[in-house]
Amino acid sequence: MRAVREHVELLVIGGGTAGHIAAIQAAREGVTTSVIEAGTMLGGTMTEGGVFMPNHFHSTDQPVVQGIPWELFVKSREVEGIPIKPAERRRPVDTPGYYSHINVPIYATIAEAEALEAGVILHYGEFTGDIQAVGDSWEVTSYGRGLIRTTIAREIIDASGDADGARALGLEVEKAPQRQPGTLQYRIEDIDMQQVWKGEVQQLYEEALQSGRLERGTGLISIPTRFSGCCRWAGITVPMSMAVIPQMRRCRPKRTSEGVRPCFAYTGSSMKRSPEENGRC
């Protein structure tokens, strides 16, 4: 096994959601910084972990988290070519957060580029083994494939998420009685994922009524069997699973040249559809 020895001012254990931001900030301030990351990219839970929606950049009425996290998010959206929706356009009905989705490969690449440009030393595929106090420094042993690394650091930031550094030092850690359940991430075509909340969609519906794009009444709308969870009327995408239209009931299917078309009767409201959208869903 190859042995490597390294001296830095700051060692960050874990390059995840918090760790890579801390490392970039320290390095930009001129601090010699290295990161030990067990995975293959920066970002942790929101990249490799699959929860690709950094939250709480904004509260219901103002910015909250900005700085380097916001900088990286903005750069990733610029690469994607996707504009960032202004915070004042969100409808804080169901959650105080402002969910902002990222493209994982793009974000991870930008985060790594910014870290390297700042001078951060990145070590992927390594995990922390032993930590000992030596004089006024820390001696940290980490292991990789065919590698044992000894890092001498003046300061340590434990951003591992599992308290790897604290455990290696034998410190007492707390464990919550309940763990966070698995998170299912999905995308729906033509749906703005920053607005898919039941209360927000209901509010969109009410705003459309006020603007005249929709009107209350009694209508009948048929939906093809290829229906995938939403329809677009007069420029408004409506996720039907959200039940944004009150008093919806199933009626008899209709047979057409395209096959059986299940239809839904809306006893509480009807929708105006633009000519080009008439007859399709």
Stockholm file with secondary structure:
# STOCKHOLM 1.0

chainA/1-281         MRAVREHVELLVIGGGTAGHIAAIQAAREGVTTSVIEAGTMLGGTMTEGGVFMPNHFHSTDQPVVQGIPWELFVKSREVEGIPIKPAERRRPVDTPGYYSHINVPIYATIAEAEALEAGVILHYGEFTGDIQAVGDSWEVTSYGRGLIRTTIAREIIDASGDADGARALGLEVEKAPQRQPGTLQYRIEDIDMQQVWKGEVQQLYEEALQSGRLERGTGLISIPTRFSGCCRWAGITVPMSMAVIPQMRRCRPKRTSEGVRPCFAYTGSSMKRSPEENGRC
#=GR chainA/1-281 SS CEEEEEEEEEEEECCSTTHHHHHHHHHHTTCCEEEEESSSSSSGGGTTTSCCCCCCSBCSSSBCSCHHHHHHHHHHHHHHTCCCCCGGGSCCSSCSSCCCCCCHHHHHHHHHHHHHHHTCEEEESCEEEEEEEETTEEEEEEEETTEEEEEEEEEEEECSSSCHHHHHTTCCCCCCSSCCCCCCCCCCTTCCTTSCCHHHHHHHHHHHHHHTSEECSCEEEECCTTCCSEEEETTEEEEGGGCCSSSEEECCCEEETTEEECEEEESSCEECCCGGGTTCC
#=GC SS_cons         CEEEEEEEEEEEECCSTTHHHHHHHHHHTTCCEEEEESSSSSSGGGTTTSCCCCCCSBCSSSBCSCHHHHHHHHHHHHHHTCCCCCGGGSCCSSCSSCCCCCCHHHHHHHHHHHHHHHTCEEEESCEEEEEEEETTEEEEEEEETTEEEEEEEEEEEECSSSCHHHHHTTCCCCCCSSCCCCCCCCCCTTCCTTSCCHHHHHHHHHHHHHHTSEECSCEEEECCTTCCSEEEETTEEEEGGGCCSSSEEECCCEEETTEEECEEEESSCEECCCGGGTTCC
//
